[in-house]
Amino acid sequence: MDEEPLADFAERRDARIGRLRAVPVVDGRAPRAAHVSPAEPRVVERWNGHVWEMHAVVPDLAAAKALLYPVPRTPPPAEGPPLGKGPGRHRKPRVPPTGT
């Protein structure tokens, strides 16, 4: 029987450390899907490699999604080359050729 080496298993397990998940706060009911009752509070849990630990409590699904999927900061767009001469409202800016 082929078994996975322990080092490979440990590497795979450690890659998941720090992962977050949102769980609805329920009282005596079975956990439900995330889209059910989006106004209910959620507990955000973090995986520590062995068990899920409580990380934060948020008031609703929108706040949980904002914590789980933060918007990446993008740098401001670089200014493009100046437009070429000529008439027309729909001129495209010149794109420098890419040399490989």
Secondary structure, DSSP 4 states (H G I P E B T S, - for coil): -----HHHHHHHHHHTTT-EEEEE--SSSPP--TTSSTTS-EEEEEE-SSSEEEEEEESSHHHHHHHHSPPPP-PPPPP-PPPPSSS-SSPPPP-PPPP-
